[in-house]
């Protein structure tokens, strides 16, 4: 396990410094002070190492989402809390967010189906927390009787899209605060959910 941690530490440092595409197995081996052959004893390829780092990111996000789901009294406050947590994660843990985004949007052609499936299932855990909060809001009479899965996916997709709009603050959204757009979307989303 110590060797695996050594490999992951090196891969994480390179990934956060150079990015996914610029990081190679040889660089990971050199930084971890191990041979390339030793790396292959623990991981089949670079993608497997990155998938392990992606899991780290999802675990970190999952813990924060769980915490947000426990705060706030009403289902509306919980949904808003989860949404804001995701937005803040994208800013505070940008490197991890970039890894998550890369793996979620990468087609199976680039990653073996086993890795792609594992990534998707890990992401599903986080989405399930939001679905459970929406279901709880329906059961308590706060929300309309909607499809929790569809509403969770729509919110997640909206948040994800708005996160990418942040990149346009210097161009298309000049003189506007992208956080205002997040709050506007959340207000309308929750208003639509409420009975």
PyMOL commands that set and color helices and strands:
alter all, ss='L'
color gray80, all
select helices_A, chain A and resi 2-18+25-32+36-42+46-70+75-92+94-105+113-139+148-168+178-193
alter helices_A, ss='H'
color red, helices_A
deselect
rebuild
show_as cartoon
